[in-house]
């Protein structure tokens, strides 16, 4: 005598209708995870595009030896920007202040008022 067995998929579908609140929570959680993955992928893609453009000839970046392994943890001693401003000739100035910064900045071109970004 052979008994008919239901497939495991049919059990899962049957359980969906047993607890609608749990089903809705599962669907919402799945949608949130998918949304976070999409946002993360877009963020990583935008960072990658920001670093692929060629560097400007008139900009220099001074990094510590730790930057060979990890730029994020690369740090310079406090006041090194003042030494660079005093030692390097021809630095640009803004309001009579040397254009040096102790922080690493990522320059990303942004368009304003519908105008295209200027590189």
PyMOL commands that set and color helices and strands:
alter all, ss='L'
color gray80, all
select helices_A, chain A and resi 8-18+20-52+65-68+80-87
alter helices_A, ss='H'
color red, helices_A
select strands_A, chain A and resi 93-94+97-98
alter strands_A, ss='S'
color yellow, strands_A
deselect
rebuild
show_as cartoon
